[in-house]
Amino acid sequence: MSQNRSSNNLVAPRSSAALEQLKFEVAQELGITLSPDGYQGNKTSYENGSIGGYITKRLVTLAEQQLAGQFQ
């Protein structure tokens, strides 16, 4: 996995592998090739932001679906 210099702490630390996989899936859907060694410094801010934005959108959608199922 790539070096993470973020100060963000995961609520579920065991989810990091799933989030990493999701990052590669989203990048592939957007037609962006990610480096397997984790270095993304050669990507534009737009490309990296697009990946992060779509990941967030997908996670929010999944959470909404789970919450909708709980309250029905």
C-alpha contacts under 8 A as a table, 3 or more apart, distances in Angstrom:
res1	aa1	res2	aa2	distance
1	M	20	E	7.69
1	M	37	D	7.42
1	M	38	G	6.51
2	S	37	D	6.48
2	S	38	G	4.22
2	S	39	Y	6.99
3	Q	38	G	7.10
9	N	13	P	7.90
10	L	13	P	5.17
10	L	15	S	7.88
10	L	16	S	7.81
12	A	15	S	5.59
12	A	16	S	7.94
13	P	16	S	5.98
14	R	17	A	7.05
15	S	18	A	5.28
15	S	19	L	6.22
16	S	19	L	5.04
16	S	20	E	6.08
17	A	20	E	5.05
17	A	21	Q	6.23
18	A	21	Q	5.08
18	A	22	L	6.12
19	L	22	L	4.92
19	L	23	K	6.16
20	E	23	K	5.08
20	E	24	F	6.60
21	Q	24	F	5.27
21	Q	25	E	6.27
22	L	25	E	5.00
22	L	26	V	6.07
22	L	55	I	7.09
23	K	26	V	5.30
23	K	27	A	6.12
23	K	51	I	6.83
23	K	52	G	7.77
23	K	55	I	6.80
24	F	27	A	5.08
24	F	28	Q	6.11
24	F	34	L	7.00
25	E	28	Q	5.18
25	E	29	E	6.28
26	V	29	E	5.03
26	V	30	L	6.24
26	V	51	I	6.21
26	V	54	Y	6.85
26	V	55	I	6.82
27	A	30	L	5.08
27	A	31	G	6.11
27	A	32	I	4.93
27	A	33	T	6.54
27	A	34	L	7.03
27	A	51	I	5.89
28	Q	31	G	4.93
28	Q	32	I	5.69
28	Q	33	T	6.60
29	E	32	I	7.65
30	L	51	I	7.75
32	I	47	E	7.30
34	L	38	G	7.55
34	L	40	Q	6.87
35	S	38	G	5.61
35	S	39	Y	6.02
35	S	40	Q	6.58
36	P	39	Y	7.71
39	Y	42	N	7.71
40	Q	43	K	5.56
40	Q	48	N	7.97
41	G	44	T	7.82
43	K	47	E	6.18
43	K	48	N	6.54
44	T	47	E	5.20
44	T	48	N	6.35
45	S	48	N	5.18
45	S	49	G	5.76
46	Y	49	G	5.05
46	Y	50	S	5.93
47	E	50	S	5.12
47	E	51	I	6.39
48	N	51	I	5.24
48	N	52	G	6.35
49	G	52	G	5.10
49	G	53	G	5.92
50	S	53	G	5.05
50	S	54	Y	6.13
51	I	54	Y	5.36
51	I	55	I	6.19
52	G	55	I	5.09
52	G	56	T	6.19
53	G	56	T	5.16
53	G	57	K	6.16
54	Y	57	K	4.93
54	Y	58	R	6.07
55	I	58	R	5.18
55	I	59	L	6.16
56	T	59	L	5.13
56	T	60	V	6.10
57	K	60	V	5.24
57	K	61	T	6.21
58	R	61	T	5.08
58	R	62	L	6.22
59	L	62	L	5.09
59	L	63	A	6.18
60	V	63	A	5.08
60	V	64	E	6.10
61	T	64	E	5.10
61	T	65	Q	6.21
62	L	65	Q	5.14
62	L	66	Q	6.25
63	A	66	Q	5.07
63	A	67	L	6.12
64	E	67	L	5.10
64	E	68	A	6.01
65	Q	68	A	5.09
65	Q	69	G	6.26
66	Q	69	G	5.17
66	Q	70	Q	6.44
67	L	70	Q	5.09
67	L	71	F	6.53
68	A	71	F	5.49
68	A	72	Q	6.48
69	G	72	Q	5.61
